Amino acid sequence: MVRGTSPHDRNLHSMDLFSGPGEAAALMRARDWAATPLGLPETWPHALQTLVPIMLASRFAMRVLWGPELILLYNDSYRPVLGASKHPAAMGRRTQDSFAELWHVVGPLFERVMRGEAIALDDTQLPLERYGYLEECFFTLSYSPIQDGDTIGGVLGVVYETTERVLAERRLRTLRDLTGVTPASSAGLACKASAAALARNPFDLPFALLYLADAAGPQLMEAIGLPETSPLVAATAWPLDGERHIVALADEVRAGPYPEAVRQAVVIPLRRPGQPESTAYLIVGVNPRRALDATYEAFLDLSGEQIATSLTTAIVENERNLLIAAAVDARAEAERSNLAKDEFLAIVSHELRNPLSAMLGWTRLLRTADLSEAKRAQALETIERNAVNQSQLIEDLLDVSRIVTGKLKLEVQPINFVEILRAAIASARPAIDAKQLRVRTVFDDTSVSLMGDAARLQQVVWNLLTNAIKFTAKGGSISLLLTRIDSTLELAVTDSGSGISAELLPLVFERFKQADSSTTRMHGGLGLGLAITKSIVEMHGGTVGARSDGEGHGSTFVIRLPVAPMRVARGSAVRPPPAWDVPPELARLHVLVVDDDRDGREMIGMVLEQCGTRVTLAGSVREALAAFALDRPDVVLSDIGMPGEDGYELIRQIRALGAEAGGTVPAASLTAYAGVEDRRRALLAGFNMHVPKPVDPAELVAVIGSLGRFAHALR
């Protein structure tokens, strides 16, 4: 009780004590102070009565904790510190009751102040439960003892909340760390560096996951704050669909520095500038002690943008490095190619000069020297042998030139491949006998036939055979195994010779490549035979390959050629079955085949007739249109390149006839023009299909069958 005042004066003094404006003053006026340890305001100590009006009028956040119970009084500016959970109930209550969640932090501080120590703290963290959850808050504050006579009656606290500034500085440091990531040479390194920057802020980023998107799906690159065994590490745990998501976590996720479980995560797609597709995804956990407000979301989005920039820089740098590496490789390859060409020209010079030297030498001896009959015969035989060798060398060079310029032509006709094999073996017999080689032949079908150029295919077999002879030591062995697999002939030429190293094996069919191009090489020749062989086989629609277990273990060369049926003599009652599956539609079709190449169109006609198809052959656009008008076909198969009018003109004229006159007839172009632009042009001209030459008979039958089904559907 304040001495020296009447009860009336005391009431007036009480009203004056809380007479200030504002919500806090109104709460004090309405409070039943008699029910509190402080008692009636008129009984309050003079120091407290003096401070309360000053506190209420202050624009700074202030509070007074009075007495042994530390009863809390505060002003309007302090109200935001309390939040919705504590205000207004905290007014006039024990401070410990209102701040139980952080009493272990502030209780000891207040004890020190009550003993007379003034305390000032900057940006100290105080976890407050003021909006229904324990919140990460930061304050700069000053606690001063309040003298009440000879004793300390309470604590005066001046508080300034710095949470927004502390959070902003902390997040800005993270963004600076992300910006300062050293440009990486790969996306993986960029992810690693970015993850390291994120890991330095576990408060705002309790956990983070980085995924790179590729054709196989999102691939985890980095994970921080979560163990590898966590189910959240799997990409399937998240909605990675190119959109931004805020995900509520059903299970308790323990991550970050706080004991509370992380309850939310944000999925942020990362994109390269100007590209709609996501190149990566950033998934971050949300601080359980902070609300995911607009400022927090903006920080996460900026982090994602910075990581996307680092990834873009890394990807661009990687692409640049790849281009540089490709350019370096191309230059090195060009230099190797030039070196190989120089070596090749040196070999050509050597191989051409050697027979010339022998021929010139023996010719001069024949003219000037008195030679015996035996020596004259030796001279003529040597001149003839070297002339033949030189002729073969020149022919190989011309073949390479024809292949490169596309001028190598095939004289296609039905041939018996076994006869070609036997002829090649016979022509190589002298070389075989000279080295005492054992030659084994196994032909499982001696009557098999092909459509091909007999001379060129014999050249192929001869090249493979002479190659085997050249690299097989005296007394070695060579085998030729011919087998038929469905509609393909396979010839394997195996020798017991020197073999092929693993480094050389992928290069054996390339021009200007030799196992030994030095001046000390053991075997002569230009090294063009296998390159020519590969080109000729591919022109026949086949393939060629080589295998070897390494040097000293011999080698095997395998060619595969498509089988073509032989035309059955007229009047024969037996039609041999085709060597491929025949769609039943072909027996009911009438096909018009147009090709200026007689051999080509007759071969196609023979294939289709084998399948029971009725065929009309035409050698020009004029003949084709006349045949079309006389007997309308179900399917048209036309070559493109023909003298006068070409296949494009034919299909344009047919399409111009209209549906009633057969203008919608299914049609396919069959041509050696096999590029993407050629296919597009053929389809735009009006063809339904584009079939490049050479075509396998089985493929041709399948195409005609497909067009036949289309033709029946149009009826």
SESE-938482 format. One record per residue (C-alpha): residue in three letters; x, y, z. Coordinates in steps of 0.5 Angstrom, whole numbers, plus 500, padded with zeros to 3 digits. Each point is the difference from the previous one (the first is absolute). Last residue first. Example, Ala and Ser with C-alpha at 12.3 -4.5 7.8 and 13.67 -1.06 7.14 Angstrom:
2
ATOM  code  east  north   up
ATOM   SER   527    498  514
ATOM   ALA   498    493  502
// end
This chain:
715
ATOM  code  east  north   up
ATOM   ARG   474    395  295
ATOM   LEU   505    505  504
ATOM   ALA   501    494  505
ATOM   HIS   503    495  495
ATOM   ALA   505    505  497
ATOM   PHE   502    502  507
ATOM   ARG   501    492  501
ATOM   GLY   504    500  494
ATOM   LEU   504    506  502
ATOM   SER   503    496  506
ATOM   GLY   501    493  496
ATOM   ILE   504    504  495
ATOM   VAL   504    503  505
ATOM   ALA   501    493  503
ATOM   VAL   502    497  494
ATOM   LEU   505    505  498
ATOM   GLU   503    499  507
ATOM   ALA   500    493  499
ATOM   PRO   504    501  493
ATOM   ASP   505    505  504
ATOM   VAL   500    506  497
ATOM   PRO   506    504  496
ATOM   LYS   497    505  500
ATOM   PRO   496    504  504
ATOM   VAL   493    499  502
ATOM   HIS   495    506  500
ATOM   MET   493    499  502
ATOM   ASN   493    503  498
ATOM   PHE   503    504  494
ATOM   GLY   496    507  499
ATOM   ALA   506    505  498
ATOM   LEU   500    502  507
ATOM   LEU   502    493  502
ATOM   ALA   505    499  495
ATOM   ARG   503    507  502
ATOM   ARG   500    498  507
ATOM   ARG   504    494  499
ATOM   ASP   505    503  495
ATOM   GLU   501    506  506
ATOM   VAL   502    494  505
ATOM   GLY   505    497  495
ATOM   ALA   499    493  496
ATOM   TYR   500    502  493
ATOM   ALA   501    493  497
ATOM   THR   493    500  499
ATOM   LEU   494    496  501
ATOM   SER   494    504  501
ATOM   ALA   493    497  502
ATOM   ALA   493    501  498
ATOM   PRO   493    498  503
ATOM   VAL   495    502  494
ATOM   THR   496    506  502
ATOM   GLY   500    503  493
ATOM   GLY   497    494  497
ATOM   ALA   495    503  495
ATOM   GLU   494    501  505
ATOM   ALA   505    503  505
ATOM   GLY   503    505  496
ATOM   LEU   504    500  494
ATOM   ALA   505    505  503
ATOM   ARG   503    495  505
ATOM   ILE   502    496  494
ATOM   GLN   503    506  496
ATOM   ARG   504    502  507
ATOM   ILE   502    493  501
ATOM   LEU   504    500  493
ATOM   GLU   503    507  500
ATOM   TYR   503    498  507
ATOM   GLY   503    493  497
ATOM   ASP   504    504  494
ATOM   GLU   498    502  493
ATOM   GLY   505    500  495
ATOM   PRO   505    495  503
ATOM   MET   499    497  507
ATOM   GLY   502    501  507
ATOM   ILE   494    499  504
ATOM   ASP   498    493  500
ATOM   SER   493    498  500
ATOM   LEU   496    494  504
ATOM   VAL   492    501  499
ATOM   VAL   495    496  503
ATOM   ASP   493    498  499
ATOM   PRO   501    500  492
ATOM   ARG   496    503  495
ATOM   ASP   500    496  493
ATOM   LEU   500    504  494
ATOM   ALA   500    507  503
ATOM   PHE   506    498  505
ATOM   ALA   504    497  494
ATOM   ALA   500    506  496
ATOM   LEU   502    504  506
ATOM   ALA   506    495  501
ATOM   GLU   502    500  493
ATOM   ARG   500    508  500
ATOM   VAL   504    500  507
ATOM   SER   505    495  497
ATOM   GLY   502    493  501
ATOM   ALA   494    497  502
ATOM   LEU   499    493  503
ATOM   THR   493    497  502
ATOM   VAL   500    495  505
ATOM   ARG   494    495  503
ATOM   THR   503    498  507
ATOM   GLY   500    493  502
ATOM   CYS   506    501  504
ATOM   GLN   505    497  495
ATOM   GLU   497    505  496
ATOM   LEU   502    506  504
ATOM   VAL   507    498  501
ATOM   MET   501    499  492
ATOM   GLY   497    507  499
ATOM   ILE   505    503  504
ATOM   MET   505    497  497
ATOM   GLU   497    501  493
ATOM   ARG   500    508  502
ATOM   GLY   507    500  502
ATOM   ASP   503    496  494
ATOM   ARG   496    505  495
ATOM   ASP   502    506  504
ATOM   ASP   495    505  497
ATOM   ASP   496    498  506
ATOM   VAL   492    500  501
ATOM   VAL   497    494  504
ATOM   LEU   492    500  499
ATOM   VAL   497    495  506
ATOM   HIS   494    496  499
ATOM   LEU   498    497  507
ATOM   ARG   496    494  502
ATOM   ALA   506    495  502
ATOM   LEU   504    506  503
ATOM   GLU   495    501  505
ATOM   PRO   502    493  504
ATOM   PRO   506    503  502
ATOM   VAL   506    496  498
ATOM   ASP   505    499  505
ATOM   TRP   507    499  497
ATOM   ALA   504    495  496
ATOM   PRO   495    499  494
ATOM   PRO   497    493  499
ATOM   PRO   502    497  493
ATOM   ARG   495    501  495
ATOM   VAL   499    493  497
ATOM   ALA   496    499  493
ATOM   SER   505    503  496
ATOM   GLY   497    503  494
ATOM   ARG   505    506  500
ATOM   ALA   507    499  503
ATOM   VAL   500    502  508
ATOM   ARG   503    506  501
ATOM   MET   505    499  506
ATOM   PRO   499    503  507
ATOM   ALA   505    505  503
ATOM   VAL   504    499  506
ATOM   PRO   502    506  504
ATOM   LEU   508    500  501
ATOM   ARG   504    499  507
ATOM   ILE   507    501  500
ATOM   VAL   505    497  506
ATOM   PHE   507    501  500
ATOM   THR   504    495  506
ATOM   SER   506    502  503
ATOM   GLY   507    496  502
ATOM   HIS   502    499  507
ATOM   GLY   507    503  500
ATOM   GLU   498    507  501
ATOM   GLY   493    501  503
ATOM   ASP   494    495  501
ATOM   SER   497    503  493
ATOM   ARG   494    502  497
ATOM   ALA   498    503  494
ATOM   GLY   493    503  497
ATOM   VAL   497    500  493
ATOM   THR   493    502  499
ATOM   GLY   495    499  494
ATOM   GLY   495    504  495
ATOM   HIS   504    499  494
ATOM   MET   503    507  500
ATOM   GLU   502    498  508
ATOM   VAL   504    494  497
ATOM   ILE   504    505  495
ATOM   SER   502    505  505
ATOM   LYS   502    495  505
ATOM   THR   505    497  495
ATOM   ILE   502    506  497
ATOM   ALA   503    502  507
ATOM   LEU   502    493  501
ATOM   GLY   505    500  494
ATOM   LEU   502    507  501
ATOM   GLY   507    498  504
ATOM   LEU   504    503  494
ATOM   GLY   504    493  500
ATOM   GLY   506    497  503
ATOM   HIS   501    496  506
ATOM   MET   506    500  505
ATOM   ARG   500    508  502
ATOM   THR   507    503  500
ATOM   THR   499    506  497
ATOM   SER   494    501  505
ATOM   SER   493    500  498
ATOM   ASP   498    494  505
ATOM   ALA   493    498  502
ATOM   GLN   498    505  494
ATOM   LYS   494    505  500
ATOM   PHE   500    504  494
ATOM   ARG   493    498  499
ATOM   GLU   496    497  505
ATOM   PHE   498    493  501
ATOM   VAL   505    498  505
ATOM   LEU   499    506  504
ATOM   PRO   495    496  506
ATOM   LEU   506    495  500
ATOM   LEU   506    504  501
ATOM   GLU   500    501  507
ATOM   ALA   498    493  502
ATOM   SER   505    497  496
ATOM   ILE   499    496  494
ATOM   GLY   502    493  499
ATOM   SER   507    497  497
ATOM   GLY   497    495  496
ATOM   SER   496    494  502
ATOM   ASP   495    502  495
ATOM   THR   492    500  500
ATOM   VAL   496    503  494
ATOM   ALA   492    499  502
ATOM   LEU   495    501  495
ATOM   GLU   493    501  502
ATOM   LEU   494    500  495
ATOM   THR   493    503  503
ATOM   SER   493    499  499
ATOM   ASP   500    495  506
ATOM   ILE   507    499  502
ATOM   ARG   504    496  494
ATOM   THR   507    498  501
ATOM   LEU   506    500  496
ATOM   LEU   507    499  504
ATOM   LEU   506    501  497
ATOM   SER   506    498  504
ATOM   ILE   508    502  500
ATOM   SER   506    496  503
ATOM   GLY   507    501  501
ATOM   GLY   506    496  497
ATOM   LYS   503    507  498
ATOM   ALA   498    505  504
ATOM   THR   493    504  499
ATOM   PHE   500    507  500
ATOM   LYS   500    500  492
ATOM   ILE   496    494  499
ATOM   ALA   494    503  504
ATOM   ASN   500    507  496
ATOM   THR   501    496  494
ATOM   LEU   493    496  502
ATOM   LEU   497    506  502
ATOM   ASN   501    504  494
ATOM   TRP   499    494  496
ATOM   VAL   493    500  503
ATOM   VAL   498    507  499
ATOM   GLN   503    500  493
ATOM   GLN   496    494  498
ATOM   LEU   494    504  503
ATOM   ARG   502    506  495
ATOM   ALA   500    495  494
ATOM   ALA   494    497  502
ATOM   ASP   496    506  500
ATOM   GLY   494    498  505
ATOM   MET   493    497  500
ATOM   LEU   502    494  504
ATOM   SER   499    492  500
ATOM   VAL   501    494  504
ATOM   SER   501    494  496
ATOM   THR   506    497  504
ATOM   ASP   497    501  507
ATOM   ASP   504    498  506
ATOM   PHE   506    502  497
ATOM   VAL   506    498  505
ATOM   THR   507    501  497
ATOM   ARG   507    499  503
ATOM   VAL   506    502  497
ATOM   ARG   507    498  503
ATOM   LEU   506    505  498
ATOM   GLN   506    497  497
ATOM   LYS   503    508  499
ATOM   ALA   501    499  492
ATOM   ASP   493    495  500
ATOM   ILE   496    506  503
ATOM   ALA   503    505  495
ATOM   PRO   499    496  494
ATOM   ARG   493    498  502
ATOM   ALA   497    507  501
ATOM   SER   497    500  493
ATOM   ALA   497    493  502
ATOM   ILE   497    503  506
ATOM   ALA   497    506  497
ATOM   ALA   497    495  495
ATOM   ARG   497    495  505
ATOM   LEU   497    506  504
ATOM   ILE   497    503  494
ATOM   GLU   497    493  499
ATOM   VAL   497    500  507
ATOM   PHE   497    506  499
ATOM   ASN   496    498  494
ATOM   ILE   498    507  496
ATOM   PRO   493    503  498
ATOM   GLN   502    507  497
ATOM   VAL   502    507  502
ATOM   GLU   506    503  497
ATOM   LEU   502    505  505
ATOM   LYS   502    507  499
ATOM   LEU   506    504  504
ATOM   LYS   499    507  498
ATOM   GLY   498    502  507
ATOM   THR   506    505  501
ATOM   VAL   503    497  506
ATOM   ILE   499    493  497
ATOM   ARG   502    501  493
ATOM   SER   507    503  503
ATOM   VAL   501    494  504
ATOM   ASP   499    496  494
ATOM   LEU   505    504  496
ATOM   LEU   505    499  505
ATOM   ASP   498    492  500
ATOM   GLU   501    500  493
ATOM   ILE   507    503  500
ATOM   LEU   502    495  505
ATOM   GLN   497    494  496
ATOM   SER   504    503  494
ATOM   GLN   506    501  503
ATOM   ASN   500    492  503
ATOM   VAL   498    498  493
ATOM   ALA   506    504  497
ATOM   ASN   505    497  505
ATOM   ARG   498    493  498
ATOM   GLU   500    501  493
ATOM   ILE   507    504  500
ATOM   THR   503    494  505
ATOM   GLU   497    495  495
ATOM   LEU   503    503  494
ATOM   ALA   507    501  504
ATOM   GLN   500    492  502
ATOM   ALA   499    498  493
ATOM   ARG   505    504  498
ATOM   LYS   505    497  505
ATOM   ALA   498    493  498
ATOM   GLU   501    502  493
ATOM   SER   507    503  501
ATOM   LEU   501    507  501
ATOM   ASP   505    504  495
ATOM   ALA   499    507  503
ATOM   THR   497    507  497
ATOM   ARG   493    499  499
ATOM   LEU   498    495  505
ATOM   LEU   504    503  505
ATOM   ARG   497    506  499
ATOM   THR   493    497  501
ATOM   TRP   502    496  506
ATOM   GLY   502    507  503
ATOM   LEU   494    503  498
ATOM   MET   495    495  502
ATOM   ALA   504    499  507
ATOM   SER   500    508  502
ATOM   LEU   493    500  497
ATOM   PRO   497    495  505
ATOM   ASN   504    503  506
ATOM   ARG   498    507  498
ATOM   LEU   492    499  500
ATOM   GLU   501    497  507
ATOM   HIS   505    505  503
ATOM   SER   496    506  497
ATOM   VAL   493    498  503
ATOM   ILE   504    498  507
ATOM   ALA   502    507  500
ATOM   LEU   493    503  498
ATOM   PHE   497    496  505
ATOM   GLU   505    503  506
ATOM   ASP   498    507  497
ATOM   LYS   493    498  501
ATOM   ALA   501    497  507
ATOM   LEU   503    506  502
ATOM   ASN   495    504  497
ATOM   SER   495    496  503
ATOM   ARG   504    500  507
ATOM   GLU   500    508  499
ATOM   ALA   492    500  499
ATOM   GLU   499    495  506
ATOM   ALA   504    505  504
ATOM   ARG   496    506  497
ATOM   ALA   494    496  501
ATOM   ASP   502    498  507
ATOM   VAL   502    507  502
ATOM   ALA   493    503  497
ATOM   ALA   496    495  504
ATOM   ALA   504    502  506
ATOM   ILE   498    507  499
ATOM   LEU   493    498  499
ATOM   LEU   500    496  506
ATOM   ASN   503    505  504
ATOM   ARG   495    505  498
ATOM   GLU   494    495  501
ATOM   ASN   503    499  507
ATOM   GLU   501    508  501
ATOM   VAL   493    501  498
ATOM   ILE   498    494  505
ATOM   ALA   504    503  505
ATOM   THR   497    507  499
ATOM   THR   493    498  500
ATOM   LEU   501    496  506
ATOM   SER   503    506  504
ATOM   THR   494    504  497
ATOM   ALA   495    495  502
ATOM   ILE   503    500  507
ATOM   GLN   499    508  501
ATOM   GLU   493    499  497
ATOM   GLY   499    495  506
ATOM   SER   503    504  505
ATOM   LEU   496    506  498
ATOM   ASP   493    495  500
ATOM   LEU   502    498  507
ATOM   PHE   501    507  503
ATOM   ALA   494    503  496
ATOM   GLU   496    494  504
ATOM   TYR   503    502  507
ATOM   THR   498    508  498
ATOM   ALA   493    498  498
ATOM   ASP   499    496  507
ATOM   LEU   502    492  501
ATOM   ALA   499    501  508
ATOM   ARG   507    499  504
ATOM   ARG   501    495  505
ATOM   PRO   499    494  496
ATOM   ASN   505    503  495
ATOM   VAL   498    497  493
ATOM   GLY   503    495  496
ATOM   VAL   503    501  494
ATOM   ILE   499    496  493
ATOM   LEU   504    503  494
ATOM   TYR   498    497  493
ATOM   ALA   504    500  494
ATOM   THR   500    501  492
ATOM   SER   492    502  500
ATOM   GLU   497    501  493
ATOM   PRO   498    507  498
ATOM   GLN   507    502  497
ATOM   GLY   501    507  500
ATOM   PRO   505    501  505
ATOM   ARG   502    493  503
ATOM   ARG   495    497  505
ATOM   LEU   499    498  507
ATOM   PRO   494    497  503
ATOM   ILE   499    502  508
ATOM   VAL   497    495  504
ATOM   VAL   499    503  507
ATOM   ALA   499    496  507
ATOM   GLN   496    500  506
ATOM   ARG   499    497  507
ATOM   VAL   508    499  502
ATOM   ALA   500    497  507
ATOM   GLU   501    504  506
ATOM   PRO   507    499  503
ATOM   TYR   504    506  497
ATOM   PRO   506    500  496
ATOM   GLY   498    497  493
ATOM   ALA   496    493  499
ATOM   ARG   496    496  503
ATOM   VAL   494    498  495
ATOM   GLU   494    498  504
ATOM   ASP   495    497  495
ATOM   ALA   495    503  496
ATOM   LEU   504    505  497
ATOM   ALA   496    506  497
ATOM   VAL   502    502  493
ATOM   ILE   500    507  497
ATOM   HIS   501    499  493
ATOM   ARG   503    503  494
ATOM   GLU   499    497  493
ATOM   GLY   504    496  495
ATOM   ASP   497    493  502
ATOM   LEU   505    498  506
ATOM   PRO   494    499  505
ATOM   TRP   505    497  505
ATOM   ALA   501    493  503
ATOM   THR   501    497  494
ATOM   ALA   507    503  499
ATOM   ALA   502    496  506
ATOM   VAL   504    504  506
ATOM   LEU   493    501  504
ATOM   PRO   501    492  501
ATOM   SER   505    502  505
ATOM   THR   506    495  499
ATOM   GLU   505    505  498
ATOM   PRO   499    504  506
ATOM   LEU   497    507  499
ATOM   GLY   503    507  502
ATOM   ILE   504    500  493
ATOM   ALA   498    496  493
ATOM   GLU   504    501  494
ATOM   MET   499    497  493
ATOM   LEU   494    496  500
ATOM   GLN   498    499  493
ATOM   PRO   493    502  497
ATOM   GLY   497    496  494
ATOM   ALA   504    495  495
ATOM   ALA   500    506  495
ATOM   ASP   503    505  505
ATOM   ALA   498    504  505
ATOM   LEU   505    501  506
ATOM   TYR   498    500  507
ATOM   LEU   503    504  506
ATOM   LEU   497    499  507
ATOM   ALA   500    504  506
ATOM   PHE   499    500  507
ATOM   PRO   500    504  506
ATOM   LEU   500    506  495
ATOM   ASP   498    507  504
ATOM   PHE   504    497  506
ATOM   PRO   505    496  497
ATOM   ASN   503    505  496
ATOM   ARG   507    498  499
ATOM   ALA   498    494  496
ATOM   LEU   497    504  495
ATOM   ALA   507    502  498
ATOM   ALA   502    493  499
ATOM   ALA   494    498  496
ATOM   SER   502    506  495
ATOM   ALA   507    497  500
ATOM   LYS   497    493  499
ATOM   CYS   495    502  495
ATOM   ALA   505    504  496
ATOM   LEU   505    494  500
ATOM   GLY   494    495  497
ATOM   ALA   498    505  495
ATOM   SER   507    500  497
ATOM   SER   506    505  499
ATOM   ALA   498    504  506
ATOM   PRO   500    507  501
ATOM   THR   503    502  507
ATOM   VAL   494    501  505
ATOM   GLY   500    507  502
ATOM   THR   492    501  498
ATOM   LEU   498    494  504
ATOM   ASP   504    503  506
ATOM   ARG   497    507  499
ATOM   LEU   493    497  500
ATOM   THR   502    496  507
ATOM   ARG   503    507  503
ATOM   LEU   494    503  498
ATOM   ARG   496    495  503
ATOM   ARG   503    502  507
ATOM   GLU   500    507  499
ATOM   ALA   493    500  498
ATOM   LEU   498    495  506
ATOM   VAL   504    505  505
ATOM   ARG   497    506  497
ATOM   GLU   493    497  501
ATOM   THR   501    497  507
ATOM   THR   503    507  503
ATOM   GLU   495    501  505
ATOM   TYR   501    506  505
ATOM   VAL   499    499  507
ATOM   VAL   501    505  506
ATOM   GLY   499    496  507
ATOM   LEU   500    503  506
ATOM   VAL   501    495  506
ATOM   GLY   497    500  507
ATOM   GLY   500    502  507
ATOM   ILE   508    501  501
ATOM   THR   501    502  508
ATOM   ASP   502    506  504
ATOM   GLY   494    504  497
ATOM   ASP   497    497  494
ATOM   GLN   506    500  495
ATOM   ILE   498    497  493
ATOM   PRO   505    495  497
ATOM   SER   501    501  493
ATOM   TYR   499    495  494
ATOM   SER   502    502  493
ATOM   LEU   498    497  494
ATOM   THR   501    498  492
ATOM   PHE   496    495  498
ATOM   PHE   499    494  496
ATOM   CYS   495    495  499
ATOM   GLU   499    492  498
ATOM   GLU   493    499  501
ATOM   LEU   497    494  504
ATOM   TYR   493    499  498
ATOM   GLY   493    503  501
ATOM   TYR   501    507  498
ATOM   ARG   504    502  506
ATOM   GLU   505    495  502
ATOM   LEU   506    503  501
ATOM   PRO   507    497  499
ATOM   LEU   505    506  502
ATOM   GLN   506    501  495
ATOM   THR   505    506  502
ATOM   ASP   501    505  495
ATOM   ASP   503    505  505
ATOM   LEU   500    499  507
ATOM   ALA   501    505  506
ATOM   ILE   500    498  508
ATOM   ALA   500    505  506
ATOM   GLU   502    496  506
ATOM   GLY   497    502  507
ATOM   ARG   498    493  503
ATOM   MET   493    500  497
ATOM   VAL   504    501  493
ATOM   ARG   504    493  501
ATOM   GLU   493    497  502
ATOM   PHE   497    503  493
ATOM   LEU   505    497  496
ATOM   PRO   500    493  503
ATOM   GLY   492    500  499
ATOM   VAL   501    502  493
ATOM   VAL   503    494  496
ATOM   HIS   497    494  505
ATOM   TRP   494    505  500
ATOM   LEU   499    499  492
ATOM   GLU   494    495  499
ATOM   ALA   497    503  507
ATOM   PHE   499    507  498
ATOM   SER   493    502  502
ATOM   ASP   501    496  507
ATOM   GLN   507    502  501
ATOM   THR   498    507  499
ATOM   ARG   495    500  506
ATOM   ARG   493    503  497
ATOM   GLY   498    507  500
ATOM   MET   499    501  493
ATOM   ALA   502    493  497
ATOM   ALA   493    498  498
ATOM   PRO   500    506  495
ATOM   HIS   504    497  496
ATOM   LYS   503    494  501
ATOM   SER   498    495  494
ATOM   ALA   498    506  495
ATOM   GLY   507    503  500
ATOM   LEU   504    502  506
ATOM   VAL   506    504  497
ATOM   PRO   494    503  496
ATOM   ARG   498    503  506
ATOM   TYR   506    504  502
ATOM   SER   499    506  497
ATOM   ASP   493    500  503
ATOM   ASN   503    500  507
ATOM   TYR   502    495  505
ATOM   LEU   499    498  507
ATOM   LEU   502    493  503
ATOM   ILE   500    497  507
ATOM   LEU   508    498  502
ATOM   GLU   497    496  505
ATOM   PRO   506    503  505
ATOM   GLY   497    506  498
ATOM   TRP   499    504  494
ATOM   LEU   502    498  492
ATOM   VAL   499    507  496
ATOM   ARG   499    500  493
ATOM   MET   502    504  494
ATOM   ALA   500    500  492
ATOM   PHE   501    507  498
ATOM   ARG   495    505  499
ATOM   SER   500    502  507
ATOM   ALA   494    503  504
ATOM   LEU   498    494  503
ATOM   MET   507    499  503
ATOM   ILE   500    507  503
ATOM   PRO   493    499  503
ATOM   VAL   503    493  503
ATOM   LEU   507    503  502
ATOM   THR   497    505  506
ATOM   GLN   495    495  503
ATOM   LEU   506    494  500
ATOM   ALA   505    505  503
ATOM   HIS   495    502  505
ATOM   PRO   498    494  503
ATOM   TRP   493    497  498
ATOM   THR   494    501  505
ATOM   GLU   496    505  496
ATOM   PRO   501    494  494
ATOM   LEU   496    495  505
ATOM   GLY   504    494  501
ATOM   LEU   506    498  496
ATOM   PRO   499    492  502
ATOM   THR   494    500  495
ATOM   ALA   493    500  502
ATOM   ALA   500    507  503
ATOM   TRP   502    502  493
ATOM   ASP   493    499  497
ATOM   ARG   502    502  493
ATOM   ALA   496    505  496
ATOM   ARG   504    506  501
ATOM   MET   506    496  498
ATOM   LEU   497    497  494
ATOM   ALA   498    507  498
ATOM   ALA   507    502  501
ATOM   ALA   502    494  495
ATOM   GLU   495    502  495
ATOM   GLY   502    507  499
ATOM   PRO   499    507  503
ATOM   GLY   503    502  507
ATOM   SER   496    500  506
ATOM   PHE   503    494  503
ATOM   LEU   504    504  506
ATOM   ASP   495    506  500
ATOM   MET   494    495  502
ATOM   SER   504    497  506
ATOM   HIS   502    507  502
ATOM   LEU   493    502  500
ATOM   ASN   498    494  505
ATOM   ARG   506    502  504
ATOM   ASP   498    507  501
ATOM   HIS   493    497  502
ATOM   PRO   503    495  505
ATOM   SER   504    506  503
ATOM   THR   507    501  499
ATOM   GLY   506    500  505
ATOM   ARG   503    493  499
ATOM   VAL   500    496  493
ATOM   MET   497    493  502
// end
